[in-house]
Each structure stands twice: as C-alpha cells, then as structure tokens.
Amino acid sequence: MQPLKISLETAQKLAKALGIPIERVMHMPPHILMQKLLELEKKENEHDPS
C-alpha cells in the first residue's frame, strides 16, 4: 500500500490527535483514516455539545 498523499505537518497533527505513531498514519488505508477521524469528531462533540 502506498503512503497517503498528505503533508508531513498534517500527518503529525493526525498522529497526535489519534494517539498513534506517524508511520501508522502514513500507511493507513484512507477509509480507515476517515473512520478514525469521524470517531474523534464524535468524541469531541460529546464533550462540547455547542
């Protein structure tokens, strides 16, 4: 699988937000990454329902 086509800064931010190593972010399938981001957003909305 090829690495995602995202910048290093974006990968670093995603790794920090998701709590996983940057290498895993870069080689994660795009659909899995989107699922993780949706879960993260859902958690944030539960803590701060504006």
Summary of the structure (lengths in Angstrom):
residues: 50
radius of gyration: 11.7
end to end distance: 38.8
largest distance: 38.8
contacts: 101
relative contact order: 0.15
helix: 68%
strand: 0%
